[in-house]
Amino acid sequence: MATAQTPPPIRRRRLGGLLRHYRKASGLTLAQAAKTLGWENTRLSRVETGQYQIKGDEIAALLTSYGIAEAGTVAEVTQVIDSGYRAWWAAYADVLPQTYADIIALESEAVLIRGYFPQLIPALLQTPAYAHAIISSSPRAATQKTATALVQVRQARKEILTRPSGPTELRTVVDESALYPRAGSAPDLMRDQLLSLLDMSERPNITLRVMPLSAPVHSGLTSNMTIMDFRPPWPSLAMVDHTRGGVFLEEPEDVKAFTEVFDAVYEAALPTDESRNVIKKYMEGNPHA
């Protein structure tokens, strides 16, 4: 299997942003902080913008100069580099755009993922058949081989929800319109998908709500969204998906805005038990019973 030996751009960018935050909080200028490592200002500047790779012992030295001495915090920050970052998704580098690989890397580290995707079942809850139908419908899925590889990736991503040690918590809202069978799909495709939704929704780390067709206009209608929370000291981020991956929003005010929208969508959706009943009715072919 292929191995990625350096953190991908999003992790390097987040590391740089965190180091910049600590430096500014300590009151040190760029020049003063760079001097602790015998660096030029430009080198530390490139680290803080995610353009330059930094070693674990260099991170520890910077944190010490910033007054960050708590062992857990130092270990959490330096492990980004010291882990060597070996990832299963490196084997799919030929079919994964970098931003998609970034999404997977972030998912693997998130402790909580909140998401809303109008019209579709969320990727982390898709069955192989459903995922293949969606991926194959894209004009970018040029070959059967590519579609098959992307389905494998999507299924592998779900491991974060079922891993024995620290499964990620997922809170998601699914539009009722996404429960309808797609025109031209295999007869059992949607039934199996809905059954899988019910099974996954029974896990204690997964909360699934359905946005009913009767819901009034709400703030989530304009965009899909994902918000990821991480172990301290890593800040949360928001993301908007697109065909080639996603756009990451890391500024606190952006994350706060998307969090407020998600919270409004979540509250407007049906409670968990009612959501499960709606899914059961669609699975049984009696949505209006």
N, C-alpha and C positions, 0 to 999 in steps of 0.2 A: 504494500500500500504506500502511496506517496506521502511525504511528510512535509509539513510547512514549518520551517525552522524559526521564523520571525513572526511577531504578531501582525495580523492583517491591519490595514489602515485605520479602521474604526477603533480598534483597541489601542493602537499607538496614539491616535488623536485624543482618546479619552484619558489615557495616561498623561499626555502632555497637558491637557486641560486641568487635570487634578493637581499636577505639580505647580502649574501657574497659580492656581487658587491658593495652595499652601504658601507659595512664595509671597504673594501679595498680602496674605493674612499675617505673615511674619514681619512685614514692613521692609523686606529686603528689595533692593533694586535688582534688575537683571544683571548688572555688572557685579554687584556684591555677591549674588548667588553663584554666578559663573566662576568667580574667583576662588570659591571653596573647592572647586575641582580643577583649578588651573586652566579653565577654558576661556576662550574668547566669547564675548557676548552673543555673537551670531550663532554659535554652536548651541548654547542653551535656548536661544530663541527658536531654533529649528526643532529642538526637543519639545518645547512647549506647544508648537503648532503641529506636532505629529509627523514632521518631515525627517526626523533623525532618530535612529535606533540608540537606546541607552542600556547600559548593563545594570544588573541587579545591585551590585555594590555601589554603583554611582547613584542609583535611586536612593539607596539607604543613606548615603552621605548627604544628599540634598535634603532628605527628610529631617535628618539630624540638625542640619543648619537652619531648618525652618521651625525647629522646636517640636517636631513630631517624634516622640520617643516611645509611644505605646506599641508594644511588640506585635499585637494583633494587627494593627493598622499597617505597620511596616511590612509585615509578612504578606498581607493582602495585596498591597501595592506592588511589591517586588516580585510576587509569584507570576505576574503577567509575563515577565522576562525569563525568570529562572525555570519555569515549567517547560521551556522549549517549545511549547504550544504545538503539540502533535494532535492533529484533528482528523476524525474519520472522513470529513467532507473534502479533505485534500485529494482523495481518490477520484473525486468528481470535478476536478478543476477545469476539465475540458468542456464541461457543459454548464458550469456555474459562473455567472457574472460576479465580479468582486463584491458588489453590494449585496447579492444574495448570500454569498459566503459570510459576509459581515452579519447579516440577520441571524444566520444559524449560530455563529459564534456568540452573539449576544443572548440568544435564546438559551444556549447551554449554560449561561451564567446567571440568568435571571431567577429571582426567587418568586416574583409575581409578574404575570403577563395579563394585561387587560386588553380586550380587542373587540372591535365591531366591524363586520364586513357585510354591507348590504348585498343582497342577492345570492351570496354563496355561503356554503358551509365553511367555517374557518379551516385553514390548511392543517392545523394541528389536530383536527378532529375528522379529517377526510379518510375514507376507506381507499384501498388501492384502486378499485374500479371507478369510484367517483373521481379521484384525483386524475386518473388516466383520461377520463372523458373530458375533464376541464383542461388539462394540459394539452391534449391532442387537438382541442378546438382552436388553440392559439396558432396564428400563422407563423410564429417563431419556432414552434415545435416541428422542425423541418423533416425529421426522420423518426421512424418507429424506435430506433435505438436511443435517440435523444429523449424521446418521451418516456421510454421505459426507465432510463437513468434518473430522470427528474421525479418520476413516481417513487423510485427507490429512495431518493433523497427525502422526499416529503414524508415517507413512512418512517425513515430513520429519525427524523426530527421529533417524532412523537415520543421517543424514548424518554425525553425529559419529564414527561407526565407520569411515567410508570416506574422510573428507576427506584430501586429499593432505598437508596440513601438520598434523602432530600429532594423528593419530586417537586417540580415547579408547580406553583399554584396558578390556575387558569380561571379567569372570569371572562365570560364572553356572551355577547348578545347575537342571536341569529334572527334575521327577518323571517316572518312566516312565509313570505313569498319564496324563500330558499328551500322550503320543505316540499314544494310541488315537484313532481317528476318532470325532468327536462324532456322536451319534445325529441323523439328519435332515440331516447336512451333505452338500454336493455330493461325488460320488465322488472327484474329484481334489483336493479342497481340502486334505486332510491330507497326501496324497502330495506335493503341491507345497510345502507348509509344511515337511515333513521334508527334502525336497531342498534347500530354501533354508537350513535349519539346517546341513546338511552343508557346503554351499558357504561359509556365513559362518564355520563353525568352522575352516576352512582358513586364515583370515586370521591373521597373526601376533599381532594385538592382541586376538584373541577366544579365550577358553578356555571350552569348554562341557563340562560333565559331567552324566551322568544318574544320578539317585538310583533304584536298582532297587527293584522291588516287594518284593524279598526283604530289603531293608535293615531292620535292627532299629529300634526306636523311637529317635528322635533329637531333639535340642533344637530343630530347625527346624519341627517339626510344628505349633507353636502360632501361627505368624504368617509372613506374607511379610515380606521385608526388603530394603532397598537401602542400601548404604553408599557414599558418594562421597568421594573424596580429590581435593584441589586443589593447585595450585601454592602454595608458600610465599608469604606467611605465612598463607594462609587455612586454617582448621582443617577437619578432616573432619566430616561429619555423617551421621546415619542417618535413614532414613525408612520409615514403614509406609504402604503404599498403601490408599486406600479409594475408593469410588465417585466422590467429588467432588474427588479429588486425592491428598493425603497429609498425614500428620502428621510434622513435622520434629523430630528430637531432636538438639540441638546441644551439650548438656553433655558434657564429655569422658567422664564415667563411663557415660553412656548409649551413646555411640559405642563405647566399649570393650566394653560388654556385648554389643552387637549384632555387633561384630567377632568376638568369641569364639564366638558362636553360629554365625555364617556359616562361620568356619574349621572348626568341628566338622562342619557339614553338608558342606562342600567335601571334607573328608577322608573322610567316610563314603560319598560318591558314587563311582561307577566312574571309573577313570582315563580320560583323554581318548580313547585308541584304542579301549578297550572301549566307551565311550559312543558313539562313532561307529558301531561295529558294531551296537549295539542299535538305533540310529536307522535304519541301513540295513535291518535285518530288518523293522522296522515299515513302512518305506517300500515294501518288496517284498511286504508282506502276510504275512510268515512270522515273527512275533515270537518263536515258541517253537522255531524251527529250530535 
